[in-house]
Amino acid sequence: VVAGPHGIGTDVLCVHKSSSVLTFIGESLRQAGYRVTTTASLSEAVMLLQAASPKVVIVVTALRTSRDTKTAETFNALLDDRVVIDLPETFASDDADAAGAKLFAEVQRQIGSRV
């Protein structure tokens, strides 16, 4: 992922069940200037969305369709007016450099389209 002041001032929430994925995404985006909060818990993500205003939410698709439908419904309802990037289940097993570069490009593209 490209380092630099690309994301200065942009808050990002990343929700994924894998701590290694959260660490990778969090550190990569922080190096690019984003303020990143990570969580593996959908219910904690709901609280973070209610308490803060992240402009970007990166989430593994499976969590958005969780069996805990009430939490998933609340989470999805809180995504209005935010950039949402769905991660495929395969993200953790993809080549780290390629997956990171693709994610970074998608964050940049989505933010750019909202400006």
N, CA and C of each residue as an Amber inpcrd file, in Angstrom:
protein
   345
   0.8470000  -1.1800000   0.0000000   0.0000000   0.0000000   0.0000000
   0.8900000   1.2400000   0.0000000   0.4930000   2.2190000  -0.7450000
   1.2720000   3.4390000  -0.8820000   1.1850000   4.2480000   0.4070000
   2.3370000   4.6630000   0.9360000   2.3650000   5.5010000   2.1330000
   2.2520000   6.9620000   1.7230000   1.8010000   7.7760000   2.6290000
   1.7020000   9.1960000   2.3440000   0.4290000   9.7840000   2.8960000
   0.2020000  11.0550000   2.6750000  -0.9170000  11.7650000   3.2870000
  -2.2370000  11.6470000   2.5350000  -2.4580000  10.5510000   1.8340000
  -3.6580000  10.4030000   1.0110000  -4.9560000  10.5340000   1.7950000
  -5.0140000   9.9190000   2.9620000  -6.2750000   9.8420000   3.6820000
  -6.3790000  10.7360000   4.8910000  -5.5620000  11.7650000   4.9660000
  -5.5610000  12.6190000   6.1480000  -6.9650000  13.1130000   6.4450000
  -7.3920000  12.9030000   7.6820000  -8.6920000  13.3720000   8.1250000
  -9.8450000  12.4390000   7.8390000  -9.5900000  11.3170000   7.1980000
 -10.6760000  10.3950000   6.8670000 -10.7110000   9.2570000   7.8730000
 -11.8420000   9.1120000   8.5460000 -12.0250000   8.0250000   9.5050000
 -12.5410000   6.7860000   8.7970000 -11.9570000   5.6460000   9.1330000
 -12.3110000   4.3730000   8.5250000 -12.6120000   3.3700000   9.6290000
 -13.6870000   2.6200000   9.4700000 -14.0070000   1.5080000  10.3570000
 -13.8490000   0.2320000   9.5460000 -13.0630000  -0.7020000  10.0680000
 -12.8590000  -1.9770000   9.4020000 -13.4140000  -3.0900000  10.2870000
 -14.2770000  -3.9260000   9.7180000 -14.9260000  -5.0060000  10.4550000
 -14.6070000  -6.3200000   9.7430000 -13.8920000  -7.1780000  10.4410000
 -13.5060000  -8.4790000   9.8730000 -13.2870000  -9.4340000  11.0280000
 -13.5810000 -10.6980000  10.8130000 -13.4500000 -11.6780000  11.8860000
 -12.0110000 -12.0980000  12.1470000 -11.0920000 -11.7800000  11.2610000
  -9.6980000 -12.1730000  11.4020000  -8.8560000 -11.0360000  11.9710000
  -8.1970000 -11.2850000  13.0910000  -7.3540000 -10.2500000  13.6880000
  -6.1640000  -9.9190000  12.7870000  -5.6540000 -10.8900000  12.0500000
  -4.5220000 -10.6030000  11.1610000  -4.9560000  -9.6990000  10.0010000
  -6.1570000  -9.9050000   9.4840000  -6.6750000  -9.0270000   8.4290000
  -6.8890000  -7.6280000   8.9860000  -7.4520000  -7.5310000  10.1800000
  -7.6710000  -6.2180000  10.7970000  -6.3530000  -5.4800000  10.9910000
  -5.3380000  -6.1940000  11.4530000  -4.0220000  -5.5820000  11.6590000
  -3.4380000  -5.1130000  10.3310000  -3.5020000  -5.9690000   9.3280000
  -2.9540000  -5.6340000   8.0140000  -3.6340000  -4.4000000   7.4200000
  -4.9580000  -4.4150000   7.3860000  -5.6920000  -3.2920000   6.8060000
  -5.4850000  -2.0280000   7.6350000  -5.5880000  -2.1760000   8.9570000
  -5.4250000  -1.0140000   9.8320000  -4.0760000  -0.3420000   9.6560000
  -3.0030000  -1.1300000   9.6970000  -1.6630000  -0.5590000   9.5690000
  -1.4230000   0.0200000   8.1800000  -1.9000000  -0.6740000   7.1580000
  -1.7130000  -0.1850000   5.7870000  -2.3940000   1.1610000   5.5830000
  -3.6250000   1.2810000   6.0410000  -4.3520000   2.5380000   5.8550000
  -3.8300000   3.6410000   6.7690000  -3.3800000   3.2820000   7.9660000
  -2.7830000   4.2980000   8.8510000  -1.5330000   4.8980000   8.2090000
  -0.7220000   4.0580000   7.5760000   0.4850000   4.5500000   6.9010000
   0.1300000   5.5250000   5.7820000  -1.0510000   5.3770000   5.2300000
  -1.5000000   6.2690000   4.1630000  -2.2350000   7.4880000   4.7050000
  -2.2960000   7.6270000   6.0130000  -2.8760000   8.8240000   6.6090000
  -4.3090000   8.7220000   7.0740000  -4.8990000   7.5440000   7.0020000
  -6.2740000   7.3610000   7.4660000  -6.2910000   7.1220000   8.9710000
  -7.3930000   7.5030000   9.6070000  -7.6100000   7.1770000  11.0310000
  -8.4960000   5.9420000  11.0370000  -7.9370000   4.8360000  11.5100000
  -8.6020000   3.5460000  11.3740000  -8.9660000   2.9650000  12.7360000
 -10.2040000   2.4930000  12.8390000 -10.6730000   1.7280000  13.9860000
 -11.0410000   0.3520000  13.4530000 -10.6560000  -0.6910000  14.1900000
 -10.9520000  -2.0480000  13.7380000 -11.7020000  -2.8180000  14.8190000
 -12.5150000  -3.7560000  14.3750000 -13.2280000  -4.6350000  15.2970000
 -13.5930000  -5.9290000  14.5900000 -13.6480000  -7.0030000  15.3600000
 -14.0830000  -8.2990000  14.8250000 -15.5460000  -8.5700000  15.1650000
 -16.1570000  -7.6540000  15.9130000 -17.5140000  -7.8480000  16.4200000
 -18.5070000  -6.9350000  15.6960000 -19.5350000  -7.5370000  15.1460000
 -20.5680000  -6.7490000  14.4760000 -21.3130000  -5.8580000  15.4680000
 -21.5830000  -6.3670000  16.6610000 -22.2850000  -5.5420000  17.6530000
 -21.4100000  -4.3710000  18.1050000 -20.1070000  -4.5790000  18.2200000
 -19.2110000  -3.4680000  18.5510000 -19.1590000  -2.4720000  17.3870000
 -19.2070000  -2.9790000  16.1710000 -19.2190000  -2.0980000  15.0010000
 -20.4560000  -1.1980000  15.0220000 -21.5940000  -1.7490000  15.4380000
 -22.8210000  -0.9510000  15.5560000 -22.5940000   0.1870000  16.5510000
 -22.0130000  -0.1270000  17.7020000 -21.7460000   0.9160000  18.7060000
 -20.7780000   1.9690000  18.1610000 -19.7510000   1.5360000  17.4370000
 -18.7880000   2.4800000  16.8730000 -19.4320000   3.3650000  15.8100000
 -20.3180000   2.8050000  15.0070000 -21.0160000   3.6100000  14.0010000
 -21.9460000   4.6280000  14.6520000 -22.5490000   4.2520000  15.7700000
 -23.4490000   5.1690000  16.4670000 -22.6800000   6.2610000  17.2040000
 -21.4780000   5.9350000  17.6920000 -20.7010000   6.8740000  18.4980000
 -19.7970000   7.7730000  17.6520000 -19.4090000   7.3130000  16.5010000
 -18.4720000   8.0610000  15.6650000 -19.0820000   8.2210000  14.2750000
 -18.3480000   8.8820000  13.4250000 -18.8430000   9.0740000  12.0630000
 -17.7900000   8.6850000  11.0430000 -17.4330000   7.4030000  10.9990000
 -16.4540000   7.0300000   9.9740000 -17.0390000   7.2460000   8.5920000
 -16.2390000   7.8200000   7.7260000 -16.6810000   8.0870000   6.3600000
 -16.6600000   6.8000000   5.5290000 -15.7260000   5.9000000   5.8880000
 -15.5450000   4.6640000   5.1390000 -15.7270000   3.4800000   6.0810000
 -16.4680000   2.4770000   5.6220000 -16.6280000   1.2250000   6.3660000
 -16.1760000   0.0950000   5.4460000 -15.1860000  -0.6530000   5.9200000
 -14.6970000  -1.8200000   5.1860000 -15.1600000  -3.0310000   5.9750000
 -15.8880000  -3.9180000   5.3260000 -16.4970000  -5.0330000   6.0550000
 -16.4650000  -6.2950000   5.2020000 -16.1970000  -7.4150000   5.8550000
 -16.2650000  -8.6880000   5.1490000 -17.7410000  -9.0010000   4.9190000
 -18.0640000  -9.3750000   3.7130000 -19.4570000  -9.5560000   3.2930000
 -20.2400000 -10.4750000   4.2250000 -19.6310000 -11.5310000   4.7070000
 -20.3340000 -12.5020000   5.5520000 -20.8870000 -11.8720000   6.8270000
 -20.2100000 -10.8670000   7.3670000 -20.7100000 -10.2270000   8.5840000
 -21.9650000  -9.4040000   8.3240000 -22.1000000  -8.8510000   7.1270000
 -23.3000000  -8.0620000   6.7970000 -24.5340000  -8.9310000   6.6590000
 -24.3200000 -10.2150000   6.4240000 -25.4350000 -11.1510000   6.2800000
 -25.4220000 -12.1620000   7.4200000 -24.9630000 -11.7220000   8.5750000
 -24.8360000 -12.5620000   9.7610000 -26.1620000 -13.1960000  10.1650000
 -26.0710000 -14.3150000  10.8810000 -27.2840000 -14.9820000  11.3830000
 -27.9770000 -14.1540000  12.4590000 -27.2230000 -13.3020000  13.1270000
 -27.8120000 -12.3960000  14.1110000 -28.4600000 -11.2620000  13.3170000
 -29.6360000 -11.5410000  12.7900000 -30.2430000 -10.6240000  11.8310000
 -30.5490000  -9.2500000  12.4040000 -30.9060000  -9.1700000  13.6840000
 -31.2000000  -7.8610000  14.2650000 -29.9420000  -6.9820000  14.2640000
 -28.8130000  -7.5420000  14.6870000 -27.5620000  -6.7800000  14.6860000
 -27.1520000  -6.4410000  13.2590000 -27.2590000  -7.4020000  12.3570000
 -26.8940000  -7.1600000  10.9580000 -27.7960000  -6.0930000  10.3380000
 -29.0890000  -6.1410000  10.6390000 -30.0170000  -5.1280000  10.1160000
 -29.6630000  -3.7430000  10.6450000 -29.3620000  -3.6570000  11.9310000
 -28.9780000  -2.3710000  12.5270000 -27.6920000  -1.8640000  11.9000000
 -26.7060000  -2.7520000  11.7620000 -25.4290000  -2.3960000  11.1450000
 -25.6550000  -1.8570000   9.7360000 -26.3930000  -2.5910000   8.9340000
 -26.6370000  -2.1820000   7.5490000 -27.4060000  -0.8710000   7.4550000
 -28.3310000  -0.6540000   8.3770000 -29.1020000   0.5970000   8.3860000
 -28.2110000   1.7980000   8.6990000 -27.1550000   1.5770000   9.4730000
 -26.2460000   2.6690000   9.8430000 -25.2330000   3.0020000   8.7460000
 -25.2630000   2.2710000   7.6530000 -24.2900000   2.4780000   6.5840000
 -24.7070000   3.5490000   5.5810000 -25.9320000   4.0380000   5.6740000
 -26.3790000   5.0890000   4.7600000 -25.4210000   6.2750000   4.8350000
 -25.1670000   6.8840000   3.6950000 -24.3100000   8.0720000   3.5920000
 -22.8480000   7.7990000   3.9470000 -22.4370000   6.5430000   3.8950000
 -21.0310000   6.2030000   4.1340000 -20.5230000   5.4160000   2.9260000
 -19.2460000   5.5020000   2.6900000 -18.6240000   4.6590000   1.6810000
 -18.4910000   3.2710000   2.2850000 -19.0310000   2.2590000   1.6130000
 -18.9550000   0.8860000   2.1050000 -18.1760000   0.0520000   1.0990000
 -17.1570000  -0.6130000   1.5920000 -16.3620000  -1.5030000   0.7570000
 -16.5000000  -2.9010000   1.3320000 -17.0980000  -3.7810000   0.5520000
 -17.2790000  -5.1770000   0.9620000 -16.0430000  -5.9780000   0.5950000
 -15.5030000  -6.6640000   1.5880000 -14.3580000  -7.5440000   1.3360000
 -14.8530000  -8.9530000   1.0560000 -14.2900000  -9.6200000   0.0720000
 -14.6700000 -11.0110000  -0.1690000 -14.1010000 -11.9070000   0.9280000
 -14.7130000 -13.0410000   1.1170000 -14.2160000 -14.0130000   2.1030000
 -12.7750000 -14.4150000   1.8080000 -12.3770000 -14.3500000   0.5520000
 -11.0340000 -14.7850000   0.1580000  -9.9510000 -13.7520000   0.4580000
 -10.3170000 -12.5760000   0.9500000  -9.3320000 -11.5090000   1.1650000
  -8.1540000 -12.0030000   2.0010000  -8.4140000 -12.7530000   3.0540000
  -7.3550000 -13.2170000   3.9500000  -6.3920000 -14.1820000   3.2730000
  -6.8540000 -14.8860000   2.2580000  -5.9910000 -15.8610000   1.5960000
  -5.3790000 -15.3300000   0.3010000  -5.7820000 -14.1410000  -0.1240000
  -5.2170000 -13.5390000  -1.3360000  -3.7970000 -13.0560000  -1.0670000
  -3.0340000 -12.8440000  -2.1280000  -1.6950000 -12.2780000  -2.0010000
  -1.7970000 -10.9290000  -1.2830000  -1.0420000 -10.7700000  -0.1980000
  -1.1710000  -9.5840000   0.6490000  -0.9090000  -8.2900000  -0.1090000
   0.1680000  -8.2480000  -0.8910000   0.4930000  -7.0150000  -1.6140000
  -0.5940000  -6.6560000  -2.6230000  -1.0310000  -7.6510000  -3.3750000
  -2.0640000  -7.3950000  -4.3920000  -3.3890000  -7.0130000  -3.7380000
  -3.7770000  -7.7380000  -2.6860000  -5.0460000  -7.4420000  -2.0050000
  -5.0040000  -6.0620000  -1.3660000  -3.8810000  -5.7300000  -0.7410000
  -3.7360000  -4.4170000  -0.1140000  -3.7880000  -3.2880000  -1.1180000
  -3.1010000  -3.4660000  -2.2410000  -3.1000000  -2.4390000  -3.2830000
  -4.4910000  -2.2580000  -3.8760000  -5.1890000  -3.3620000  -4.0920000
  -6.5480000  -3.2930000  -4.6430000  -7.4950000  -2.5880000  -3.6710000
  -7.3910000  -2.9200000  -2.3830000  -8.2350000  -2.2780000  -1.3730000
  -7.9360000  -0.7910000  -1.2880000  -6.6550000  -0.4240000  -1.2460000
  -6.2710000   0.9720000  -1.1630000  -6.8140000   1.7500000  -2.3630000
  -6.6930000   1.1690000  -3.5560000  -7.2040000   1.8300000  -4.7600000
  -8.7170000   2.0090000  -4.6870000  -9.4040000   1.0150000  -4.1490000
 -10.8610000   1.1020000  -4.0290000 -11.2650000   2.1780000  -3.0180000
 -10.5530000   2.2670000  -1.9030000 -10.8340000   3.3220000  -0.9140000
 -10.6460000   4.6820000  -1.5660000  -9.5330000   4.8600000  -2.2660000
  -9.2530000   6.1390000  -2.9340000 -10.3300000   6.4680000  -3.9700000
 -10.7250000   5.4720000  -4.7600000 -11.7360000   5.6780000  -5.8010000
 -13.0770000   6.0660000  -5.1860000 -13.4780000   5.3520000  -4.1440000
 -14.7750000   5.6180000  -3.5100000 -14.8010000   6.9950000  -2.8510000
 -13.7340000   7.3480000  -2.1730000 -13.6840000   8.6670000  -1.5270000
 -13.6720000   9.7670000  -2.5880000 -12.9110000   9.5590000  -3.6370000
 -12.8430000  10.5340000  -4.7240000 -14.1700000  10.7610000  -5.4050000
 -14.9740000   9.7030000  -5.4940000 -16.2740000   9.8330000  -6.1540000
 -17.2970000  10.5510000  -5.2810000 -17.0040000  10.6810000  -4.0050000
 -17.9380000  11.3560000  -3.0740000 -17.6030000  12.8110000  -2.8620000
 -16.4680000  13.2540000  -3.3800000 -16.0310000  14.6310000  -3.1470000
 -16.7040000  15.5750000  -4.1150000
